[in-house]
Amino acid sequence: MFSMVEGFQVYGQQTIQAAKYIGQGFMVTLGHMNRLPMTVQYPYEKLIPSERFRGRIHFEFDKCIACEVCVRVCPINLPIVDWKFEKSMKKKQLTSYSIDFGVCIFCGNCVEYCPTNCLSMTEEYELSTYDRHELNHDQIALGRLPLSVVEDSTTKVILGLAELPKGTMDGHSDSKNVTNFLNHVHNQK
């Protein structure tokens, strides 16, 4: 008899515990019900990447000394550096440089360890293409500077979620924050 009573007691405690967990989950759901959507209508609205965003790599051909440090620090030995030795100058002369962004993991090691700062990360993230061979960029494509999201007049700039103050979850509908951020960016130039 006592074992049956104990069984009912344990069952009752487990039921109360399960109801408590369901209630906690429901409270989280209710907490999100009054928030605005965080979606972005991508081709027409774009988020501003954060300050340390790692996008496409920019390469300055004239600064490169063909030391191949970028190749050595790359986890997948990705940059392809071709050079020839100029006997008259007793130096390496860079002939070509390329990176395949279809393989690149955007770790940033090449940028960090470059002794001449000829590599830098840009905020360009629109690298999609139908042919994977178009993702192999040579020094000419790498030297092209991307159009900044802030300067792009064809799209509406949206304040990135990383830029919202702590505790603010108003989404992108707060145009006052966007205007203040754009004024701040414009004043820094």
C-alpha positions in Angstrom: 0.0 0.0 0.0 2.8 2.4 0.9 4.6 1.7 -2.3 1.5 2.7 -4.3 1.2 6.0 -2.2 4.9 6.7 -2.7 4.4 6.1 -6.5 1.5 8.6 -6.6 3.6 11.1 -4.6 6.6 10.8 -7.0 4.2 11.0 -10.0 2.7 14.2 -8.6 6.1 15.8 -8.0 7.2 14.9 -11.5 3.9 16.4 -12.9 4.4 19.6 -11.0 8.1 19.8 -12.2 7.0 19.3 -15.8 4.3 21.9 -15.5 6.9 24.3 -14.1 9.2 23.7 -17.1 6.3 24.2 -19.5 5.4 27.4 -17.7 9.0 28.7 -17.9 9.1 28.0 -21.6 5.7 29.7 -22.1 7.0 32.8 -20.3 9.9 33.0 -22.6 7.5 32.8 -25.6 5.3 35.5 -24.1 8.3 37.7 -23.6 9.1 37.6 -27.3 5.5 38.2 -28.4 5.7 42.0 -27.9 9.0 42.4 -29.8 9.3 43.7 -33.4 10.5 41.4 -36.1 14.3 41.3 -36.7 14.1 40.3 -40.4 15.7 42.4 -43.1 14.3 42.6 -46.7 17.8 41.7 -48.0 18.2 43.1 -51.5 16.5 46.4 -50.6 17.8 46.7 -47.0 21.2 45.8 -45.7 22.7 45.5 -42.3 25.9 47.5 -41.6 28.6 44.9 -40.7 30.3 45.3 -37.4 33.7 47.1 -37.1 35.8 43.9 -37.1 33.7 42.0 -39.7 35.8 39.7 -41.8 34.6 40.0 -45.4 36.4 39.7 -48.8 40.2 40.4 -48.6 41.6 43.5 -50.2 45.1 43.2 -51.6 47.6 46.0 -52.5 50.0 44.7 -55.2 52.5 47.5 -54.8 53.1 46.8 -51.0 53.6 43.0 -51.3 57.2 41.8 -51.0 56.4 38.2 -51.8 57.5 36.9 -48.4 54.8 34.2 -48.4 54.0 34.7 -44.7 50.3 34.7 -45.6 50.7 31.2 -47.2 52.5 29.9 -44.1 50.0 31.2 -41.5 46.9 30.1 -43.6 45.4 26.9 -42.1 44.8 25.6 -45.7 47.8 27.2 -47.5 45.3 29.2 -49.6 46.9 32.3 -51.1 48.8 31.5 -54.3 51.9 33.7 -54.6 54.0 33.6 -57.8 57.3 35.5 -57.9 60.6 35.6 -59.7 64.0 36.6 -58.3 65.3 39.8 -59.8 69.1 39.4 -59.9 69.7 43.1 -60.6 67.8 44.2 -57.5 68.6 41.1 -55.5 64.9 40.9 -54.5 61.8 38.8 -55.1 59.5 40.4 -57.7 55.8 39.5 -57.3 54.3 38.3 -60.5 50.8 37.2 -59.4 48.7 36.8 -56.3 45.3 35.0 -56.0 42.9 33.7 -53.3 40.0 31.3 -53.9 37.1 32.5 -51.7 35.3 29.3 -52.4 37.8 27.6 -50.1 38.8 30.5 -47.8 37.5 30.2 -44.2 38.0 34.0 -43.6 40.1 33.4 -40.4 42.1 36.6 -41.0 45.5 35.1 -40.2 46.9 36.3 -43.6 45.8 39.9 -42.8 47.1 39.8 -39.2 50.6 38.5 -40.0 51.3 40.4 -43.2 54.5 42.4 -42.5 53.7 45.1 -45.0 50.0 45.4 -44.4 49.2 44.8 -48.0 46.2 42.6 -47.0 43.1 43.9 -45.3 39.5 42.7 -44.6 36.6 44.6 -46.2 33.0 44.7 -45.3 32.0 43.0 -48.6 30.0 39.8 -48.0 28.1 39.4 -51.3 30.4 36.8 -52.9 27.7 34.4 -54.2 28.0 33.2 -57.8 26.7 30.4 -60.0 30.1 29.3 -61.1 32.6 28.4 -58.3 35.6 29.4 -60.5 34.5 33.0 -60.3 35.4 32.9 -56.6 39.1 32.6 -57.5 40.2 36.3 -57.3 43.5 37.4 -58.8 45.4 40.5 -57.8 43.2 42.7 -60.0 40.0 41.5 -58.4 41.5 41.6 -54.9 42.7 45.2 -55.5 39.2 46.4 -56.2 37.7 48.4 -53.3 34.1 47.4 -52.5 31.3 50.0 -52.3 30.5 50.7 -48.7 27.1 49.7 -47.5 26.7 53.2 -46.0 27.5 54.8 -49.4 25.3 52.5 -51.5 22.3 54.7 -52.5 20.3 51.8 -54.0 19.6 50.2 -50.6 18.2 51.2 -47.3 20.9 50.9 -44.6 19.8 49.1 -41.5 21.6 49.4 -38.1 23.2 46.0 -37.4 22.0 44.0 -34.5 25.5 44.1 -33.0 25.2 47.8 -32.8 22.1 48.0 -30.7 22.6 49.1 -27.1 22.4 46.4 -24.5 18.9 45.7 -23.5 17.3 47.3 -26.6 15.5 44.9 -28.8 13.5 47.3 -31.0 14.6 45.8 -34.2 15.4 47.9 -37.3 12.2 49.9 -37.2 13.8 52.5 -35.0 14.9 55.0 -37.7 16.2 57.4 -35.1 19.0 55.0 -34.2 19.9 54.5 -37.9 20.0 58.2 -38.5 22.2 58.8 -35.5 24.5 56.0 -36.5 24.8 57.2 -40.1 25.6 60.8 -38.9 28.2 59.3 -36.5 29.8 57.4 -39.4 29.7 60.4 -41.7 31.3 62.7 -39.1 34.2 60.3 -38.6 35.3 60.5 -42.3 
